[in-house]
Amino acid sequence: MKTQKYSIKKDGFYGLYFPAGKKAKKHDSAGAKSAMILMLGDSPEDTLAKAGAKWFLKHGISVMTMSPEKKDYGHHNYPLERIGAAIRVLQDKGHTNIGIAGLSTTGMVALTAASFYPELSLTIAMSASDFVMEGFYQDNLDGAHERPGDGTESSLSWKGEPLPFLQYAYRHPEYWEKISAESKATGNMVAARGMFDESERRNPVSEDARIKVENIKGHIVFIGAEDDALWDTCKYTRRMVEVLQKNPGSATFDALLYEHGTHFAFPESMLKMMLPVGSGLLVSFMFRAGKEHPSECRQTRIDIDNRLRQAIRAWQAGV
């Protein structure tokens, strides 16, 4: 597979393009026109990103994987204009049907970007929030895997200015200490739901910090599980659904919400591409719910797989 790299200095964003080629003609009724901006993992070239790209390629969709920097999952004033630069590159390649997908923090990025760029006609948000998060770093400062900035940095920026955000309840080093304690107490590899609940209790989500999902065009697929240990993504999704229902003419949507599924609410076949052997074991290892409800979590991923394929086929057909 011939890929093409893009750099911030030369192209305005950091990414890797995977062309669908002949597979596009088989799946896309409009020809090789569909492309997906995909944000998984901490690099456009890591295992998660490549597996995710492979999954979309099998459906005849070209892929542009993206991340803020090489080997960096932190988000601090990440310019949304980089998404715009990637859109222009895809348009120059002849793609007229462009979508965006992300999981966790990048699910938030996908929703926010789609609210700014009407060119994005399919938005897939897995385990996402309905607000812009405060900026954070993963630089192991003082031994902390993750930390917030100085309280002025957003996770995203627009035209050089940080977007309004929900401020975290804690500062460094208490931030990671709280997450570590919650993870240990709940039996998860990582858990921050209590931290996010406390953040919203202290600083209710403002209208400015809320992602304007009513501005999104095309179709949205929300995916989340009640047992998500990172944050209450189902609550956030229901709030977004309520907004969309109150705004006729906004995007159509599927809200795929499940009792069990953990934060790793991937399509089953995509997860197997990421880990051909032991994919279910990873979920069990990472999250307590995955260990206690392995069959239910697997059934959730299978349903996500089927429902997401249906949404993609409709998008490719222009329905």
N, C-alpha and C positions, 0 to 999 in steps of 0.2 A: 504494500500500500504506500503510495507516494504522498507524503505529508508536506505541509508548508509552514514554516515557523514565522511568527510575527513578534517584533520587539517594541517596547515602549518608545525607545529613542527613534526608531525608524518609522514605525507604523501607528504609534499612539496607544498601543495595548500589548499585553503579553499573552500570546495564544499559539495554538497549533491547529491547523486546518486538515481535516480528514475528508476527502471527496468520496461521495457514494459511488460514483461511476455508473457502471451498468446496472447495479442493483436499484438505482433510482428509477430507471425506466420501468422496472417490474412493479414497483410499489406506488410510484407517484403518477397519477393520471395526467398531471401537467408536465411530465418529463422531469428532468434533473433540476427541479426548482425549489425543493424544500431543504432547509438548513436549520440546524439547532445550535444555539449558543449554549454550551454546557459547562457548568462550574461544579466540579467534584474534586475532592482531594486538595492538596496544597501545591500542585503544579499541573500545568496542562499536559505534562508527559508522565505523570505518576500512574500507578496501577489502577486507582479508582477512575481517573479521567479516561484512560485508554479503554478500560472495560466498558465504561458508560458510552464512550464513542462507538465502540464495537456494537453495542446493543442498538443504538439508533441507526448505524450503518446497515444492520441487518433488515431494517425497515425502509431502506432506500433513502435515508435522510443524511445529507452531508453534515459534518459537525465541526464547530469551532470551539475547542476547549480553551478555557481562560482561567487565570488566577491573578491576584494583585501583583505578585512578583514571583520569581523562581523560588520554589520551596518556601513559601510563606503563606500560612493560613490565617494570619492576623489580618484584621481589617481596620484601618484607621485613615479616615478621609480618602477612601478609595473613590477616584473620580468616575462618576457615572458616564462621563464623556467617552471613557474607554469602551463601554458597551456600544455607544454610538459609532465609534470608529470601526468596531468589528462589524456592525450592521452594514456600514458603507462598503467594507471589503466584500462582504457576502453579496451585496447588491451588485457590485462590480463584476462578480463572478456569475451573475445571471440568476441568483436566487431571489425569487419574488415572494416566497412563502417562508418567513423566518420566525422561529420560536426561541424561547429561552427556558432553561431548566436549572434548578439548583436544589440542594438539600441542606437543611439546617440554616446556618448563617447565609449561605448562598441562595437558599430559598427566599430569604428576605431580600437579598440583592436582586434576584430575578423579578419579584413582585414590584420592587421600587423602580427598577429599570423599565419594566413594562408600563408603569404609570407615567413615565416620562417619554417613552418612545412608542408612538402608535403603530410604527412599522412592525412591531412584534405581535403576531397574530395568534400565538399559542404560548401560554405561560404555565409551566409545570413547577409547582412549589411544594416540595416535600419537607415536612416537619418545619414549617416556616413560622415566623412571627408576623403580626399585623402592624408592627411599629419598627421604626429605624432604631437599631441598637447603638449604644455608645461604642466608640472605638475601643479596640483591644489589641494587645500584642501577645505573641507567643515567642518570646525571646529568652525565656528562662532567667530573667532578672531575679537575683537573690534566691535562685532555686525554684521560683514559681513558674510552672509551665505556662500560665496565662495571667495577664494582668490588664487592668484598664489603663487608659492614658491619664492625663492630668485633669480630666473633667471637662475639657473644652473640645475634645476631638470626637467627632462622630465616626461611625463605621463608614459612612458615605459622604461624598461632597458633590456639589454641583456649581459649576462656574467659579471654582476656587474657594467656595464657602462651604463649611460643614453643614450638612442637613440637620435640622432639629432631631433630637434623639431622646430615648428614655435613658435617664442616668442610672447607672448601677447603684445599688444600695451601699456598696462597700468600695473602699480604696485599697490600693496596694500597701501592705501584703495581705490585709484582711480578706480581700476578694478571693484569692486562691485558697486561703486557709478555710474559708466558709465552704467553698466547693469541695475541697478535700474532705472536710468533716462530713458533709452531706453524702458524698460518695461512699465513704466508709460506713456510715450509719444505715444507708439504704441497700448496701450490697451491690452497687453499680460501679463499673470502672470509672465512670464520670457521671455526676449528677449535679444539676444547678437549678432545679425547679424551685426549690425553696428560695434561692437567691433572687431569681426572677420575680417570684411572687412578692418578696419583700421589697424589691425595687419598685414594683408597680404600686405597692401599698404606700410607700413613702413618696413616690413621684408618679401619680396617675398619668397614664398616657395622654399627652396633650394632642389637640387637633393638629398642630404643626408636625408632631412626631409620627402621627398615624400615616401609614402608607395609603395613598389615595387610590385604592383599588377601583373606585368608580371611574377613574380615567383610563383604565386598561381597556384595550380593544380586543376583539376576537374571542378566544375561549381560554378559561383558566381551569387547571386541574389542581385542586387542593388535596393534599394527602397528609394524614396524620393519625396518631394513635393516642388513646387516652392514657396509656401507661408510659408515655414519653417521659424519661427521667431528666431531660435537659430543661424543658419548659412546657407550659400547658398549651401545646399547639392546637388542640381541639377547641379550647376556649377562644384562642386567637382567630381560628378559622371561622367559628360561628359568628364572631363579631364582623368579620369581613363579609360573610354571606348576608348578614343583616343589612350591611351597607349596600351591597349589590342589589338586594331585593327592594330597597327603598329608592333605587336610581334606575328606572326603566331606560333601556337603551344602552346600558353599560354592558360589559362583557358577559357572555354566557359562562356557565361554570358547572363543574362536577366537584362536589365536596365528598371525598372518600375518607370517611372517618371510621376508625375501628377501635374496639375495646383493647385488643392486644396487637402489638406490632413493633413496639419500642421506637426509639429515635431513628433507627435504620429502616425506615419505611420504603425500602427499595422494591421494584418489581423482582419477583423470584428469579427469573432468568437473568436479570442484570447482576444480581448478587452472585449467582453461580459463575458468571463470567469474571467477576472480581476475584472469587475464590472457588475454583473448580472443585476443590476438595475441602470439606469442612466449613462451607458457608454458614450453615445453621449453627455450627459450634461457635463461630465468631460472635454471633448475636447472643448466644447463651453466655459466652465468656464476658462480653461487654456489659450486658444488662440483666438484672435480676429477673425481669419479666420474661426475657428470652429463655432463661433457665427454667422458670416455673411453668411457662406456657409455650413450649417449643412448637407443638402442633398448631396451636391457635395463631402464633406468629407466622408460621409458614403458610397457613391458609390465607392470612391477610396478604402476604406477599404475592401469593398466587392470584388473589382477586385483584390486587393492584396491577399486576401484570396484564390480566385480561382487560380490565377497564381502561388502562392506559393505552393499550393497543387499539381499542375501539376509538378512543379520542383521537389518536394519531391518524388512524385511517380516515376519519371524518375530516380532520384538518387537511390531510393531503388531497382529499377529494373536493375540498372547498365547501363542505357542508356547514 
